Amino acid sequence: MFSFVHRAWRRAVRDAAELELWEVLKRRGTRRAASENPRALAFAVERCTECRSIAECRRILAAGHDQKIPAFCPNAMYLKHLDAMQHHAPKRDLLGAD
């Protein structure tokens, strides 16, 4: 139990800019879609900070194999939802006002 709590605490207090989720959203082009629902994004951040596959995620991101991430990611359904939002929403809704 201590190991889990310690790992979660370390991830929670770590610089938010290093969170793997941010890089995944950036590479998929879904950052704006994610910002549309702050509550869902907060849950995704929580799942990312508690993930046990951090090393694998970093390795895959470093190798540029982003498409392999959903295979083990606790945010797989969230990422698929964002992809669907991005592909089906009108461009003006994704890009904001001109």
C-alpha positions, 0 to 999 in steps of 0.5 A, a space after each residue: 500500500 505504501 508503494 502505491 501511495 508514494 508513487 501516486 504522491 510523487 506523480 501528483 506533486 511532480 511538475 505538471 508539464 511533465 505529465 505524459 497525458 499532455 504530450 499524448 494530447 499534443 501529438 493527437 491534436 486533441 488539446 482543444 477538445 480536452 479543454 472543452 470538458 475540464 471535469 473529464 480532463 481532471 479525471 484523465 489527469 488523475 488516471 495518468 498520475 496513478 498509472 503503473 505503466 509510466 515507464 512504458 508510456 515514456 518509452 513509447 512516446 520517445 520512440 514516436 509510437 503514439 498509436 500503441 499507447 491506448 493498448 495499456 493506457 487507463 485513459 484509452 476510452 477518454 482518448 478515443 472520445 477526444 479523437 471522435 470529438 475532433 473528427 466529428 465536430 465542426 472545425 469552428 468548434 475545434 479551432 475557436 472564433 477567428 
